[in-house]
Amino acid sequence: MHDVNTLVATVFSGLSALVIEDVANGGEIVRVAARTRDVPVPCPMGGVETGRVHGYHGRTVRDVPVDGRQVVVRVRIRRLVCPVLGCRRQTFREQVPGLLERHQRRTTRLTGQLSELVKELCGRASARLARSLAVPVSYASALRLLRRVPVPEVRIPRVIGVDDFALRRRQSYATIIINAETGERIEVLPGREAATLEAWLCGHPGIEAVCRDGSATYAEAVRRALPDAVQISDRWHLWHNLTEAVRKEVATHSTCWAKEGPPPAEGRQAATTRERWQQVHALRERGVGLLECARRLNLAMNTVKRYDRVTEPERLIRAPKYRPTLVDPYRDHLRKRRLENPAVPVTHLLQEIRDLGYTGSSNLLVRCVNQGRVEADRPALSPRRLARYLLTRPDRLKDHQRERIEAARTACHEMTALADLIHRFAVLLDPADGNAALLSTWITSAQAEDLPHLHAFTRGLEKDRAAVDAAITLPHHNGGTEGVNNKTKLIKRQMYGRASFPLLRHRILLG
């Protein structure tokens, strides 16, 4: 008997506040009969302890499973009489703190385990998993349990991070605010308007710095609500904007640095580009404004700006974009054969490279020959790939990538200047006290080169110069906010877009 009591006390140690009277095997359910201990209990109104019993009541609650089976506990609860005359609660039911809560049909520890489950999986997914864990619960109950989980209280920090995320892309958005130093979620606001963020900032004074992206809306809200706060631009967005400018510059000069490949195709697109360039510059020489040029030529405003920016139409003609093909491994053999006999039939070449292992079609070989890819020194490099090489740290480049960069720098002076500017700007992204002065020098150097897209990037830096200076001199950044946004995408996909904003906000803040 002593061994049985020890076993019961071990298996049902979470019920130690009760007196277990019986344990019955009900198949898929383990039924436990228990009662409260015969000890005085304080009155919930006056706090006076009493042990006088008025009656008994039964409560049925579920506990954590045992041996993969549900556990149902039938507890006998006492109704006690308050000894204080005139007490509003003449009789009351006793509670078991830490084990049973009022009006709940689950023990506290089972509720805690289910709360952790629904925090991660929310409604239907948590209901399916709970069923396999021998704790059946409906998805509606799971949602109610999730909403009862309290959001942790957080202190408004000294440095916050602000960013937006899409509730429905291109239709509705929300704003996330976090502690930029610890990554804790602070608040989720509906919408991304300046007035929404401004109202929240006005109600939470004491914020000294705000990390944000290049959003002018958030910048204006912070400026109005916290004029003394330091605004910090995100370094990742600075690098991303530079990347876009570099990609456009490399594409603009593709006819210059790609001379070792086949010449640009003189087709209908090249002729249209030259014609439009001549039309735009002819109107500009007569003093016509950009907007009027766009109206007369029926072109987009940005297109007119792009044509007006360049000094010659060849800079708008892109080098052909060739992808790697099955013919590339046999280019040396094909070049040698065409040098020996320029009139060699393509059918003969096809049979020869098939004997060497070529598995492609004859049409592919014909296209490569007609495009001049066989005679080229190396396969043509796309502007996007060359831009990626230029933006990669030099110590991470492979030998053939360094050769491509050196070839482009030799063929085009602008590529040499662009590569040097990229490396100098990358150094500034490591925060240091003197970076603000170095950035001024870098902007002056960039504007001195014939790189129009990079000039546009420098103008953007000047418009938000204070925030950019703070980004390259202070250690704070907005990376934690971007991480929360990434987790928010997972939460949204888990809920299949059915969740309302209050529930989504609750899950984000629970984190």
C-alpha positions as CSV (number, residue, x, y, z in Angstrom):
1,M,0.0,0.0,0.0
2,H,2.9,2.3,0.7
3,D,4.2,1.6,-2.8
4,V,0.8,2.5,-4.3
5,N,0.6,5.8,-2.5
6,T,4.2,6.6,-3.5
7,L,3.3,5.8,-7.2
8,V,0.2,8.0,-7.1
9,A,2.0,10.8,-5.4
10,T,4.7,10.6,-8.2
11,V,2.4,10.4,-11.2
12,F,0.0,13.0,-9.9
13,S,2.4,15.3,-8.2
14,G,0.7,18.3,-9.7
15,L,-2.3,17.5,-7.6
16,S,-0.5,17.5,-4.3
17,A,-2.7,20.3,-3.0
18,L,-5.6,17.8,-3.0
19,V,-6.2,14.5,-1.2
20,I,-6.4,11.8,-3.9
21,E,-8.9,9.2,-2.8
22,D,-9.2,7.0,-5.9
23,V,-7.7,6.4,-9.4
24,A,-9.8,4.5,-11.9
25,N,-8.9,3.2,-15.3
26,G,-11.6,4.3,-17.8
27,G,-9.9,3.1,-21.0
28,E,-8.9,6.2,-22.8
29,I,-9.5,8.3,-19.7
30,V,-7.9,8.1,-16.3
31,R,-10.4,9.2,-13.7
32,V,-9.1,10.6,-10.4
33,A,-11.3,11.2,-7.4
34,A,-10.0,13.9,-4.9
35,R,-11.1,16.3,-2.3
36,T,-9.7,19.5,-0.7
37,R,-7.8,19.3,2.5
38,D,-9.5,20.0,5.9
39,V,-7.8,23.3,6.6
40,P,-9.2,26.7,7.3
41,V,-9.6,29.0,4.3
42,P,-9.8,32.8,4.3
43,C,-13.0,34.5,3.3
44,P,-12.5,36.2,-0.2
45,M,-14.3,39.3,1.1
46,G,-13.0,39.9,4.7
47,G,-10.0,37.6,4.8
48,V,-11.0,35.9,8.0
49,E,-10.2,32.2,8.1
50,T,-12.9,29.7,8.6
51,G,-13.2,25.9,8.6
52,R,-17.0,25.7,9.2
53,V,-18.5,23.6,6.4
54,H,-21.9,24.5,5.0
55,G,-22.0,21.9,2.2
56,Y,-20.1,20.2,-0.5
57,H,-19.9,20.7,-4.3
58,G,-18.3,18.7,-7.1
59,R,-16.0,20.1,-9.8
60,T,-14.8,18.2,-12.8
61,V,-11.5,19.5,-14.4
62,R,-9.0,18.1,-16.8
63,D,-5.3,17.7,-16.0
64,V,-2.2,17.0,-18.1
65,P,-2.3,13.5,-19.7
66,V,-0.7,10.5,-18.2
67,D,0.5,7.5,-20.3
68,G,-1.0,9.2,-23.5
69,R,-4.5,9.2,-21.9
70,Q,-6.7,12.0,-20.8
71,V,-6.9,12.7,-17.0
72,V,-10.2,13.8,-15.6
73,V,-10.2,14.9,-11.9
74,R,-13.4,14.9,-9.9
75,V,-12.8,17.2,-6.9
76,R,-15.1,17.6,-3.9
77,I,-15.1,21.3,-2.9
78,R,-16.3,22.6,0.4
79,R,-18.8,25.5,0.8
80,L,-17.7,27.3,3.9
81,V,-19.5,29.8,6.2
82,C,-17.9,33.2,6.9
83,P,-17.8,33.8,10.7
84,V,-18.1,37.6,10.3
85,L,-21.7,38.8,10.9
86,G,-23.0,41.0,8.1
87,C,-20.4,39.8,5.6
88,R,-21.8,40.1,2.0
89,R,-20.5,36.6,1.4
90,Q,-22.1,34.5,4.1
91,T,-21.1,31.3,2.3
92,F,-18.4,30.8,-0.3
93,R,-16.8,28.0,-2.2
94,E,-13.1,27.4,-1.5
95,Q,-10.5,27.7,-4.2
96,V,-7.2,26.0,-4.7
97,P,-4.6,28.6,-5.7
98,G,-2.1,27.4,-8.2
99,L,-4.2,24.4,-9.2
100,L,-7.8,25.5,-9.8
101,E,-9.2,28.8,-10.9
102,R,-12.7,30.1,-10.7
103,H,-15.0,28.9,-13.6
104,Q,-12.2,27.0,-15.2
105,R,-12.5,23.3,-16.3
106,R,-8.7,22.8,-16.7
107,T,-6.0,22.8,-14.1
108,T,-3.6,25.7,-14.1
109,R,-0.7,23.7,-15.4
110,L,-2.8,22.2,-18.2
111,T,-3.9,25.7,-19.1
112,G,-0.3,26.9,-19.1
113,Q,0.8,24.1,-21.5
114,L,-2.1,24.8,-23.9
115,S,-1.3,28.5,-23.8
116,E,2.2,27.8,-25.0
117,L,0.8,25.6,-27.7
118,V,-1.8,28.1,-29.0
119,K,0.8,30.9,-28.9
120,E,2.8,29.1,-31.5
121,L,0.1,27.5,-33.7
122,C,-3.1,29.6,-33.0
123,G,-6.5,28.0,-33.7
124,R,-7.0,25.0,-35.9
125,A,-3.4,23.8,-36.0
126,S,-3.2,23.8,-32.2
127,A,-6.5,22.0,-31.9
128,R,-5.2,19.2,-34.2
129,L,-2.0,18.8,-32.3
130,A,-3.7,19.0,-28.9
131,R,-5.9,16.1,-30.0
132,S,-2.9,13.9,-30.7
133,L,-1.5,14.9,-27.3
134,A,-4.6,13.6,-25.5
135,V,-5.8,17.1,-24.7
136,P,-8.7,17.6,-27.1
137,V,-9.7,21.2,-27.5
138,S,-11.8,23.0,-30.2
139,Y,-10.3,25.7,-32.3
140,A,-12.7,28.2,-30.8
141,S,-11.6,27.3,-27.3
142,A,-8.0,27.6,-28.5
143,L,-8.6,31.1,-29.7
144,R,-10.3,32.1,-26.5
145,L,-7.4,30.7,-24.6
146,L,-5.0,32.6,-26.7
147,R,-6.9,35.9,-26.2
148,R,-6.7,35.3,-22.4
149,V,-2.9,35.0,-22.5
150,P,-1.8,38.5,-21.1
151,V,0.5,40.6,-23.3
152,P,3.7,41.2,-21.3
153,E,4.2,44.6,-19.8
154,V,7.2,46.4,-21.4
155,R,8.8,49.6,-20.4
156,I,9.0,52.2,-23.1
157,P,12.7,52.0,-24.1
158,R,15.2,54.7,-24.9
159,V,15.7,53.6,-28.5
160,I,12.8,52.2,-30.6
161,G,12.6,50.7,-34.1
162,V,9.7,51.5,-36.4
163,D,8.7,49.8,-39.6
164,D,5.6,48.9,-41.6
165,F,4.2,45.6,-42.8
166,A,1.4,44.6,-45.1
167,L,-1.9,43.3,-43.8
168,R,-3.1,42.9,-47.4
169,R,-0.4,43.9,-49.9
170,R,-1.1,47.2,-51.7
171,Q,-4.3,47.6,-49.7
172,S,-3.8,47.9,-46.0
173,Y,-0.7,48.1,-43.8
174,A,0.2,48.3,-40.1
175,T,3.1,49.6,-38.1
176,I,5.3,47.6,-35.7
177,I,7.3,49.3,-32.9
178,I,10.0,47.4,-31.0
179,N,12.8,48.0,-28.5
180,A,15.8,48.5,-30.8
181,E,18.2,47.5,-28.1
182,T,16.6,44.2,-26.9
183,G,14.2,43.3,-29.8
184,E,11.1,43.3,-27.5
185,R,7.8,44.0,-29.2
186,I,6.3,47.3,-27.9
187,E,3.2,48.0,-30.0
188,V,1.4,47.3,-33.3
189,L,-0.5,50.2,-34.7
190,P,-3.2,49.9,-37.4
191,G,-2.1,51.8,-40.5
192,R,1.1,53.5,-41.5
193,E,0.0,57.1,-41.6
194,A,2.0,59.8,-39.9
195,A,-0.9,60.8,-37.7
196,T,-1.1,57.3,-36.2
197,L,2.6,57.1,-35.2
198,E,2.6,60.7,-34.1
199,A,-0.3,60.1,-31.7
200,W,1.4,57.1,-30.2
201,L,4.8,58.9,-29.8
202,C,3.1,61.8,-28.1
203,G,1.6,59.5,-25.5
204,H,4.9,57.9,-24.7
205,P,7.5,60.5,-24.0
206,G,11.1,59.7,-23.0
207,I,12.1,58.1,-26.4
208,E,15.6,59.5,-27.3
209,A,16.2,57.8,-30.7
210,V,14.1,56.2,-33.5
211,C,15.5,53.7,-36.0
212,R,13.6,53.7,-39.3
213,D,13.9,53.1,-43.0
214,G,13.8,55.9,-45.6
215,S,10.1,56.5,-45.1
216,A,9.3,60.2,-45.2
217,T,6.0,59.5,-43.5
218,Y,7.6,58.1,-40.4
219,A,10.3,60.8,-40.5
220,E,7.7,63.6,-40.4
221,A,5.7,61.9,-37.6
222,V,8.9,61.6,-35.4
223,R,9.8,65.2,-36.3
224,R,6.5,66.5,-35.1
225,A,6.0,64.4,-32.0
226,L,9.6,64.2,-30.8
227,P,11.6,67.1,-32.2
228,D,14.6,66.4,-30.0
229,A,14.8,62.7,-30.8
230,V,17.6,61.4,-33.0
231,Q,16.4,59.7,-36.2
232,I,18.6,56.8,-37.3
233,S,18.3,55.5,-40.9
234,D,18.8,51.8,-41.4
235,R,22.1,50.8,-42.8
236,W,20.7,47.9,-44.7
237,H,18.4,50.2,-46.7
238,L,21.3,52.5,-47.4
239,W,23.2,49.6,-48.9
240,H,20.2,48.4,-50.8
241,N,19.6,51.8,-52.3
242,L,23.3,51.9,-53.4
243,T,22.8,48.4,-54.9
244,E,20.0,49.6,-57.1
245,A,22.0,52.6,-58.2
246,V,25.0,50.4,-59.0
247,R,22.9,48.0,-61.0
248,K,21.5,50.8,-63.2
249,E,24.9,52.3,-63.7
250,V,26.4,49.0,-64.8
251,A,23.5,48.4,-67.2
252,T,23.9,52.0,-68.6
253,H,27.6,51.4,-69.4
254,S,27.1,47.8,-70.6
255,T,28.1,48.7,-74.2
256,C,31.4,50.0,-72.9
257,W,32.6,47.3,-70.6
258,A,31.1,44.4,-72.6
259,K,33.1,45.2,-75.7
260,E,34.9,41.9,-75.4
261,G,31.6,40.1,-76.1
262,P,29.4,40.3,-79.2
263,P,28.3,43.8,-80.3
264,P,24.8,45.0,-79.3
265,A,22.0,43.9,-81.6
266,E,21.0,46.7,-84.0
267,G,17.3,45.8,-84.0
268,R,14.0,47.6,-83.7
269,Q,14.6,48.4,-80.0
270,A,18.0,50.0,-80.6
271,A,16.5,52.2,-83.4
272,T,13.6,53.2,-81.1
273,T,16.0,54.2,-78.3
274,R,18.0,56.4,-80.6
275,E,14.9,58.0,-82.1
276,R,13.4,58.8,-78.6
277,W,16.8,60.2,-77.4
278,Q,16.9,62.5,-80.4
279,Q,13.3,63.7,-79.8
280,V,13.9,64.4,-76.1
281,H,17.1,66.3,-76.6
282,A,15.7,68.3,-79.5
283,L,12.8,69.5,-77.3
284,R,15.1,70.2,-74.4
285,E,17.4,72.3,-76.6
286,R,14.3,74.4,-77.5
287,G,13.7,75.0,-73.8
288,V,10.8,72.6,-73.3
289,G,10.4,71.3,-69.8
290,L,10.5,67.6,-68.8
291,L,6.8,67.4,-68.1
292,E,5.9,69.0,-71.4
293,C,8.3,66.6,-73.2
294,A,6.5,63.7,-71.6
295,R,3.1,65.0,-72.7
296,R,4.2,65.7,-76.3
297,L,6.0,62.3,-76.7
298,N,3.4,60.3,-74.8
299,L,6.1,58.9,-72.5
300,A,6.4,58.4,-68.8
301,M,8.0,61.2,-66.8
302,N,10.8,58.8,-65.5
303,T,11.5,57.7,-69.1
304,V,12.0,61.3,-70.2
305,K,14.3,61.9,-67.3
306,R,16.4,58.9,-68.2
307,Y,16.8,59.9,-71.8
308,D,17.6,63.5,-70.8
309,R,20.2,62.4,-68.3
310,V,22.5,60.7,-70.7
311,T,24.7,62.5,-73.2
312,E,24.7,59.9,-76.0
313,P,22.1,57.3,-77.0
314,E,24.6,54.4,-77.0
315,R,24.5,54.5,-73.2
316,L,20.9,53.6,-73.2
317,I,21.4,50.5,-75.4
318,R,22.0,47.5,-73.3
319,A,24.4,44.7,-74.1
320,P,22.6,41.4,-75.0
321,K,21.7,39.2,-72.1
322,Y,23.1,35.7,-72.7
323,R,22.5,32.9,-70.2
324,P,24.8,29.9,-69.9
325,T,24.0,27.2,-72.5
326,L,24.9,23.7,-73.3
327,V,27.2,24.9,-76.1
328,D,29.6,26.8,-73.8
329,P,31.8,23.8,-72.9
330,Y,32.5,23.3,-76.6
331,R,33.3,26.8,-77.7
332,D,37.0,26.3,-77.9
333,H,36.5,23.4,-80.3
334,L,34.0,25.4,-82.4
335,R,36.3,28.4,-82.5
336,K,39.2,26.4,-83.7
337,R,37.2,24.7,-86.4
338,R,35.8,28.0,-87.7
339,L,39.2,29.5,-87.8
340,E,40.5,26.6,-89.9
341,N,37.5,26.6,-92.2
342,P,35.1,29.6,-91.9
343,A,32.7,27.9,-94.3
344,V,32.3,24.7,-92.3
345,P,28.6,23.7,-92.2
346,V,26.8,23.8,-88.9
347,T,25.7,20.2,-89.4
348,H,29.3,19.1,-89.4
349,L,30.0,21.1,-86.2
350,L,26.9,19.6,-84.6
351,Q,28.0,16.1,-85.3
352,E,31.5,16.8,-84.0
353,I,30.5,18.2,-80.6
354,R,27.8,15.5,-80.2
355,D,30.7,13.0,-80.4
356,L,32.3,15.0,-77.6
357,G,29.2,14.8,-75.4
358,Y,27.0,17.7,-76.5
359,T,23.3,16.9,-75.7
360,G,21.6,20.1,-76.9
361,S,19.6,20.8,-80.0
362,S,20.8,22.0,-83.4
363,N,18.7,25.2,-83.1
364,L,20.7,26.2,-80.0
365,L,24.0,25.7,-81.8
366,V,22.7,27.8,-84.7
367,R,21.7,30.7,-82.4
368,C,25.0,30.7,-80.7
369,V,26.9,30.8,-84.0
370,N,24.7,33.6,-85.4
371,Q,24.9,35.7,-82.2
372,G,28.7,35.6,-82.3
373,R,29.1,33.8,-79.0
374,V,31.5,31.3,-80.5
375,E,34.1,33.9,-81.5
376,A,33.8,35.9,-78.3
377,D,36.7,35.6,-75.8
378,R,34.4,34.5,-73.0
379,P,30.6,34.1,-72.5
380,A,28.9,37.5,-72.3
381,L,28.4,38.8,-68.7
382,S,25.0,40.2,-67.7
383,P,24.9,43.7,-66.1
384,R,23.2,42.2,-63.0
385,R,26.0,39.7,-62.5
386,L,28.7,42.2,-62.9
387,A,26.9,44.5,-60.4
388,R,26.9,41.6,-58.0
389,Y,30.6,41.0,-58.4
390,L,31.3,44.7,-57.7
391,L,29.1,44.7,-54.6
392,T,30.8,41.5,-53.2
393,R,33.6,41.8,-50.6
394,P,36.9,41.5,-52.5
395,D,38.1,38.7,-50.2
396,R,35.1,36.6,-51.1
397,L,35.5,36.8,-54.9
398,K,36.8,33.9,-56.9
399,D,39.6,34.2,-59.4
400,H,37.4,34.3,-62.5
401,Q,35.2,36.9,-60.9
402,R,38.2,39.2,-60.2
403,E,39.2,38.8,-63.8
404,R,35.8,39.9,-65.0
405,I,35.9,43.0,-62.7
406,E,39.4,43.9,-63.9
407,A,38.3,43.5,-67.6
408,A,35.4,45.8,-67.0
409,R,37.5,48.4,-65.2
410,T,40.1,48.3,-68.0
411,A,37.4,48.8,-70.7
412,C,35.4,51.5,-68.9
413,H,36.7,54.4,-66.8
414,E,33.3,54.7,-65.1
415,M,33.4,51.1,-63.9
416,T,36.8,51.9,-62.2
417,A,35.3,54.9,-60.4
418,L,32.2,53.0,-59.5
419,A,34.1,50.1,-58.0
420,D,36.2,52.5,-55.9
421,L,33.2,54.4,-54.7
422,I,31.4,51.1,-53.7
423,H,34.4,50.0,-51.6
424,R,34.7,53.4,-49.9
425,F,30.9,53.4,-49.0
426,A,31.0,49.9,-47.7
427,V,33.6,51.0,-45.1
428,L,31.3,53.7,-43.9
429,L,28.7,51.1,-42.9
430,D,30.9,50.1,-40.0
431,P,29.8,52.8,-37.5
432,A,32.6,55.1,-36.3
433,D,32.8,58.7,-35.0
434,G,34.4,60.2,-38.1
435,N,32.2,58.6,-40.7
436,A,30.0,61.7,-41.1
437,A,33.0,63.7,-42.5
438,L,34.1,60.8,-44.7
439,L,30.5,60.6,-46.1
440,S,30.7,64.3,-47.2
441,T,34.0,63.5,-49.0
442,W,32.4,60.4,-50.6
443,I,29.4,62.4,-51.8
444,T,31.7,65.0,-53.4
445,S,33.7,62.3,-55.1
446,A,30.6,60.6,-56.4
447,Q,29.1,63.8,-57.8
448,A,32.4,64.5,-59.6
449,E,32.1,61.3,-61.7
450,D,29.8,60.8,-64.7
451,L,27.5,58.5,-62.9
452,P,23.9,59.9,-63.1
453,H,22.2,57.1,-61.1
454,L,24.7,57.4,-58.3
455,H,24.1,61.2,-58.3
456,A,20.4,60.4,-57.6
457,F,21.5,58.2,-54.7
458,T,23.6,61.0,-53.2
459,R,20.7,63.4,-53.5
460,G,18.6,61.0,-51.5
461,L,21.4,60.9,-48.8
462,E,21.4,64.7,-48.6
463,K,17.7,64.9,-48.1
464,D,17.9,62.7,-45.1
465,R,21.4,63.6,-44.1
466,A,20.9,63.8,-40.3
467,A,19.5,60.3,-40.1
468,V,22.2,58.9,-42.4
469,D,24.9,60.5,-40.3
470,A,23.4,58.9,-37.2
471,A,23.2,55.5,-39.0
472,I,27.0,55.5,-39.8
473,T,28.1,56.8,-36.4
474,L,25.7,55.1,-33.9
475,P,25.5,51.4,-33.3
476,H,21.7,51.2,-33.5
477,H,19.9,49.8,-36.5
478,N,16.5,48.5,-37.6
479,G,17.5,44.9,-38.2
480,G,15.4,43.6,-35.2
481,T,12.3,45.3,-36.7
482,E,12.9,43.5,-40.0
483,G,13.2,40.2,-38.1
484,V,9.8,40.8,-36.4
485,N,8.3,41.5,-39.8
486,N,9.7,38.2,-41.1
487,K,8.1,36.4,-38.2
488,T,4.8,38.2,-38.8
489,K,4.7,36.8,-42.3
490,L,4.8,33.3,-40.8
491,I,2.0,34.2,-38.4
492,K,-0.2,35.5,-41.2
493,R,0.4,32.4,-43.2
494,Q,-0.5,30.2,-40.3
495,M,-3.8,31.9,-39.9
496,Y,-4.6,31.8,-43.7
497,G,-5.5,35.5,-43.7
498,R,-8.6,35.0,-41.6
499,A,-7.4,36.7,-38.4
500,S,-8.6,40.1,-37.5
501,F,-6.2,42.8,-36.6
502,P,-6.7,42.5,-32.8
503,L,-5.8,38.8,-32.9
504,L,-2.8,39.4,-35.2
505,R,-1.6,42.2,-32.9
506,H,-2.0,39.9,-29.9
507,R,0.1,37.1,-31.4
508,I,2.8,39.6,-32.6
509,L,3.2,41.1,-29.1
510,L,3.3,37.7,-27.5
511,G,6.3,37.0,-29.8
